[in-house]
Amino acid sequence: MNVLILGAGEVGFHIAQRLSAEGNDVAVIDNDPLRLQRVSETMDVRTVLGHASHPSILEQAGAKNADLLIAATTNDETNMLACQIAHSLFKVTTKMARVREPDYMDYEGLLGRDDLPIDLVISPEREAAYSIVKRFQISSSVDVQEFADGKVRLIGIRIQPKSLLAGVSVKELGDVTEALRICITAHEHNKVWKVPCSSTVLLAGDSVYVALSSNDVDAFLALMGYERKTHTQRNVLITGGGNVGYVVAQQLESMGFSPKLIEFDRQRAEWLAEKLSKSVVICGDALDQQLLEEESIEKMDDFLALTNDDETNILGSLIAKKYNVPHIITLVNRAMYTDLVRQIGLNITISPRYTTASAILRHVRKGKILNMSTLGAGALEVLEAEALQTSRILNTPLAEIAFPKQTLIAAIVRKNQVIIPDGASMVQPGDHVIIVTRSKDLRAVEKLFEVNLEFF
Amino acid sequence: MHSLIPAAHVLLSSDASCKRALIAEMVDYLPAMDVDVVLNVIMAREQLGSTGIGHGVAIPHGRLQALKVPVLAFARHARGVDFDAIDDAPVHMIILLLVPDNDDRAHLELLAKLARSLQRKAFRDALMSADSALEVSNLFSEESMGSL
């Protein structure tokens, strides 16, 4: 596939890296020679220097042959205009744009083939906000991902010393969970994530991702000893009322929470206080220990550091950690900080760059692949694919299919039924299959879902 | 002699640089076809799995609501164009097949017939060495497809 990426910032860079590693023909446009240099030094892509929405620059970058255009410059208007030009002049089939300003998205009828021809609009802030809010849907101490319209959930938990799972091997799992059907899709031991095999033993301190039917989530969490307390009584403190903080507060309110929100800018704080109904908006400095103590930081269950300044977020999170806040989420924009932050013990980081890139990558795989997301810091991928007529994966017992190493089918969704499969299970046409694999084997897995010539 | 592909739908030497450009070029030879619509249909189908069947042959195909009868076009590409074919080889002979959007089994049979003929080396060689659009068109007649 020929892909044209506009903007070599954090988002563009990350997407270019992923798509070129997967064997696509990628060209990147940016008006900053230094950023382009970083791109061409890191990956095998073409780079074009210039303004991303100028027709001549787009032409030079090969827009005529592009199947996909991803407009990810920092300027909303440039991105939208580039999509229009790519459509009108170069007939690029699929166009995606990163648009920050929420105002553009508040009006229906703006987008469409005969209007503004953008197939997918992505707001980094909104993506980040949603991935934060998702963590509150079940119990904020676990990571949750949804597949097949929410019929299947992937739950990430850490195995506690007295957990029923501690010391159990994957093949003995049935003895522990009894009637409850679950599939361990990913296993972390000593910071290495792997897809487990039947002899893998789960130890206390390891982390796992468990796939199961959404109907079984409560029973499973109860079995694991997680109390599903009326968690809307949790005390949530948010620092930063920018685009991310505002959307998170808004969403949490709609889920029944009443968060506290600290915002530095007085005008913005007033605006927030007006817009939010159940949140308590405080105007002040996110790093002011006295203020944090006044707001009883030591009693908080959740601390969300969401200002637009990475350093403030990291320091704020460290302060919260000092006060033993059990659940801390740190918003980190710059890629180079993400690893650093883990090393200093802040485990949950949300990066708009990363969530945006994965949202875009999910849509790139439109067709056979309906949904995808990453587990374990990017080592593993979970895909949701539709098994179409004539594809290779059909009608063969799973045990007999030559999957790439460390690849497993976590769940099969047939109409409304969720099947946690075993080696004898078979995939039927129309099934949605949730499959986990290593990033480097994505292509091989995709091949299993490719249709034959006869598919019309 | 009745042929599946009229001479007017034959493009003897394309120099398109990619799959998409090639399909767009072929659609130009079909009267009253909306290039955007055809491209969307064909490229969406290609995303599900390439129609490059090996030996330098591809049969991109799709359903179009506006059609009453199947419409075919043929293009030859001397240099070869990348089609993500199953043997990863560049494609030199491309047959575009557009059919009405109904459940008629005949579409499948037509596709199978084309694929069968193109599996034969003699047929492919004849296509590659044909000197005119008419000659190519004649190769896609009932008699020729049965005999070659």
HADDOCK unambig.tbl for C-alpha pairs under 7 A between the chains (distance, minus, plus):
assign (segid A and resid 65 and name CA) (segid B and resid 18 and name CA) 6.33 0.50 0.50
assign (segid A and resid 65 and name CA) (segid B and resid 20 and name CA) 6.64 0.50 0.50
assign (segid A and resid 65 and name CA) (segid B and resid 21 and name CA) 6.28 0.50 0.50
assign (segid A and resid 93 and name CA) (segid B and resid 40 and name CA) 6.81 0.50 0.50
assign (segid A and resid 367 and name CA) (segid B and resid 47 and name CA) 6.19 0.50 0.50
assign (segid A and resid 367 and name CA) (segid B and resid 48 and name CA) 5.77 0.50 0.50
assign (segid A and resid 368 and name CA) (segid B and resid 48 and name CA) 5.76 0.50 0.50
assign (segid A and resid 450 and name CA) (segid B and resid 48 and name CA) 5.54 0.50 0.50
assign (segid A and resid 450 and name CA) (segid B and resid 49 and name CA) 4.64 0.50 0.50
assign (segid A and resid 451 and name CA) (segid B and resid 48 and name CA) 5.96 0.50 0.50
assign (segid A and resid 451 and name CA) (segid B and resid 49 and name CA) 5.06 0.50 0.50
assign (segid A and resid 452 and name CA) (segid B and resid 49 and name CA) 6.76 0.50 0.50
assign (segid A and resid 453 and name CA) (segid B and resid 51 and name CA) 5.43 0.50 0.50
assign (segid A and resid 454 and name CA) (segid B and resid 108 and name CA) 6.66 0.50 0.50
assign (segid A and resid 456 and name CA) (segid B and resid 61 and name CA) 6.99 0.50 0.50
assign (segid A and resid 456 and name CA) (segid B and resid 62 and name CA) 5.90 0.50 0.50
